Amino acid sequence: MSFLSSRSARHDGSPGQPLPELREGDPIPPRLLDESRPCRFCRLDPALTVASNALAFALRDRFPVTHLHTLVLPRRHVVDYFSLSAEEREACAELLHQLRADILAADPLVVGFNIGMNVGGVAGQTVFHSHIHLIPRRTGDVEDPRGGVRMVIPGQGNRRLDVCPFQGQEG
């Protein structure tokens, strides 16, 4: 189920702006993709922060994919990862490493992670403040985890393991 289809359809974060019922595969309403709207990540309560440094901070995802799903964000408002400075990218990477260690210490069942970000509306970005998802994974949390992040495009994730994934090379 997609993030949007699992959300309450009452509103998109704008007061008095109801959305129609959203279902899997429905297009994202344009006002959800409006980059001029006030940024919810810039208005967060600092008490929600679970880790931070001078240029970035982290908080638990409001709609977690798994327990301890965490977001890492730059303090400066930038639309996406490609707008971050080198220093901000490094600050975010430092937090990812710190959070990984914290999550592993807090939950011994975590044995892997997905790290991801959506850049642009067509890639699923609905909040236009750069953020990185750190998603803890546990054995058995899905039937077949092969393909990992490749599974964002249905049917493209579980590739043959005996074929080299690089064009022009044999497995």
C-alpha positions as CSV (number, residue, x, y, z in Angstrom):
1,M,0.0,0.0,0.0
2,S,1.4,3.4,-0.9
3,F,1.9,6.2,1.6
4,L,-0.9,8.3,0.1
5,S,-3.4,5.5,0.0
6,S,-2.7,4.6,3.6
7,R,-3.2,8.2,4.8
8,S,-6.4,9.7,6.0
9,A,-8.1,11.4,3.0
10,R,-9.4,14.3,5.1
11,H,-6.7,16.7,4.1
12,D,-3.3,17.2,2.6
13,G,-1.9,19.4,5.4
14,S,-3.5,22.6,4.2
15,P,-6.3,23.8,6.5
16,G,-9.7,23.3,5.0
17,Q,-8.4,21.5,1.9
18,P,-10.2,18.1,1.6
19,L,-8.8,15.5,-0.7
20,P,-10.8,12.9,-2.5
21,E,-10.3,9.3,-1.4
22,L,-6.9,8.2,-2.7
23,R,-6.3,4.6,-3.8
24,E,-3.2,2.7,-4.9
25,G,-2.1,4.0,-8.3
26,D,-4.1,7.3,-8.2
27,P,-2.1,10.3,-9.3
28,I,-0.8,12.6,-6.6
29,P,-3.0,15.7,-6.3
30,P,-1.1,18.8,-7.6
31,R,-1.4,20.7,-4.3
32,L,0.5,17.9,-2.5
33,L,3.4,18.6,-4.9
34,D,3.2,22.4,-4.5
35,E,6.7,23.5,-3.4
36,S,5.5,26.9,-2.4
37,R,3.4,25.6,0.5
38,P,4.8,26.1,4.0
39,C,7.2,23.3,4.9
40,R,6.1,21.0,7.7
41,F,9.7,19.9,8.4
42,C,10.7,23.5,8.9
43,R,8.0,23.9,11.6
44,L,8.7,20.7,13.6
45,D,8.7,20.6,17.4
46,P,12.4,20.2,18.4
47,A,11.2,17.7,21.0
48,L,10.7,15.2,18.2
49,T,14.4,15.2,17.4
50,V,16.1,11.8,18.1
51,A,19.6,12.9,17.0
52,S,21.3,16.0,15.6
53,N,24.4,17.8,14.7
54,A,25.2,21.3,13.5
55,L,23.8,20.9,10.0
56,A,21.2,18.1,10.2
57,F,18.7,16.4,12.5
58,A,16.7,13.2,12.7
59,L,13.2,12.2,13.8
60,R,11.1,9.1,13.7
61,D,8.9,8.8,10.6
62,R,5.2,9.7,11.3
63,F,4.1,6.9,9.0
64,P,6.8,4.2,9.6
65,V,7.3,1.4,7.2
66,T,8.9,-0.6,10.1
67,H,9.5,0.1,13.8
68,L,12.2,2.7,14.3
69,H,11.9,4.1,10.7
70,T,13.8,7.4,10.9
71,L,14.2,10.5,8.8
72,V,17.4,12.5,8.5
73,L,17.0,16.1,7.3
74,P,19.2,19.1,6.8
75,R,18.5,22.0,9.0
76,R,18.5,24.4,6.0
77,H,15.4,24.1,3.8
78,V,16.4,22.6,0.5
79,V,14.1,20.8,-1.8
80,D,16.1,17.6,-2.4
81,Y,19.3,15.7,-1.9
82,F,20.9,17.3,-5.0
83,S,20.5,20.8,-3.5
84,L,22.5,19.9,-0.4
85,S,26.0,21.3,0.1
86,A,28.9,18.8,0.5
87,E,28.9,19.7,4.2
88,E,25.2,19.0,4.6
89,R,25.6,15.6,2.8
90,E,28.4,14.7,5.2
91,A,26.4,15.8,8.2
92,C,23.4,13.6,7.1
93,A,25.8,10.7,6.5
94,E,27.2,11.1,10.0
95,L,23.7,10.9,11.4
96,L,22.9,7.8,9.4
97,H,25.9,6.0,10.9
98,Q,25.0,7.2,14.4
99,L,21.3,6.2,14.0
100,R,22.3,2.8,12.6
101,A,24.3,2.1,15.7
102,D,21.6,3.4,18.0
103,I,18.9,1.3,16.3
104,L,21.1,-1.9,16.3
105,A,21.6,-1.3,20.1
106,A,17.9,-0.8,20.7
107,D,16.6,-3.7,18.7
108,P,18.7,-6.8,18.3
109,L,16.2,-8.2,15.7
110,V,17.4,-5.5,13.2
111,V,19.8,-7.2,10.7
112,G,19.7,-4.8,7.7
113,F,18.6,-1.4,6.5
114,N,17.1,0.3,3.5
115,I,18.3,3.9,2.9
116,G,16.3,5.9,0.5
117,M,15.1,9.3,-0.7
118,N,12.5,10.5,-3.2
119,V,13.5,13.3,-5.5
120,G,10.6,14.9,-7.4
121,G,6.9,14.2,-7.5
122,V,7.3,11.5,-10.1
123,A,9.6,9.7,-7.7
124,G,7.1,9.9,-4.9
125,Q,8.3,13.0,-3.1
126,T,5.4,14.7,-1.3
127,V,7.3,16.9,1.2
128,F,9.7,19.2,-0.5
129,H,12.3,19.4,2.2
130,S,15.2,17.0,1.5
131,H,15.0,14.0,3.8
132,I,16.6,10.5,3.9
133,H,14.7,7.5,5.1
134,L,16.6,5.0,7.3
135,I,14.4,1.9,7.4
136,P,15.4,-1.0,9.8
137,R,14.8,-4.5,8.4
138,R,14.3,-7.7,10.3
139,T,14.4,-11.3,9.1
140,G,11.0,-12.3,7.8
141,D,9.5,-8.7,7.6
142,V,8.6,-9.4,4.0
143,E,8.3,-12.8,2.2
144,D,11.1,-12.1,-0.3
145,P,13.3,-9.1,0.2
146,R,15.3,-9.6,-3.0
147,G,15.4,-6.5,-5.1
148,G,15.2,-4.1,-2.1
149,V,14.8,-0.6,-3.3
150,R,14.5,-1.8,-6.9
151,M,11.0,-2.9,-5.9
152,V,9.7,0.7,-6.2
153,I,9.0,-0.2,-9.8
154,P,6.6,-3.2,-9.6
155,G,8.0,-6.3,-11.4
156,Q,11.6,-4.9,-11.7
157,G,13.1,-5.9,-8.4
158,N,13.7,-9.6,-8.3
159,R,16.3,-10.1,-11.0
160,R,18.2,-13.3,-11.8
161,L,21.2,-13.7,-9.5
162,D,23.2,-15.5,-12.2
163,V,23.3,-12.5,-14.5
164,C,25.7,-9.6,-13.9
165,P,23.7,-6.4,-13.3
166,F,26.1,-4.2,-15.4
167,Q,25.4,-3.8,-19.1
168,G,27.8,-5.5,-21.4
169,Q,29.1,-7.9,-18.8
170,E,28.3,-11.6,-18.3
171,G,27.5,-13.2,-14.9
